[in-house]
Amino acid sequence: MRALIATLLLVLALPVHAEGAKSLPKDLQPIPEPPAAPAGMELDPAFEPQVTIIKRGEEKVEEYRIGGKLYMLKVTPPHGVSYYLVDHKGDGQFSRQDNLDSGVRVPQWVLIRF
């Protein structure tokens, strides 16, 4: 019975496959290269994030900098969960975050209670 179903599906799929093969154009051209960026829009390498990984024994610290300024640390202790130290205001005061979510929470209202 399974062989019969598989054969019927194959027979029904062959005309669809043949139609798709006929519809391809014969004179395909390669896609041209994208144009260059306008003047003044080049990326400055100083604004690329730089990551420095420091290992102290079994602890690993990743320092994230932009333009030479330290803005975030990721600390991975040998035992436990990683945490982040983030400078939100740029004043050198770091606050601890256990994860880097955006802080946006989805509303969860109770609609019906049984």
Buried (B, 14 or more C-beta within 10 A) or exposed (E): EEEEEEEEEEEEEEEEEEEEEEEEEEEEEEEEEEEEEEEEEEEEEEEEEEEEEEEEEEEBBBBBBEEEEBBBBBBBEEEEEEBBBBBEEEEEEBEEBEEEEEEEEEEEEEEEEE
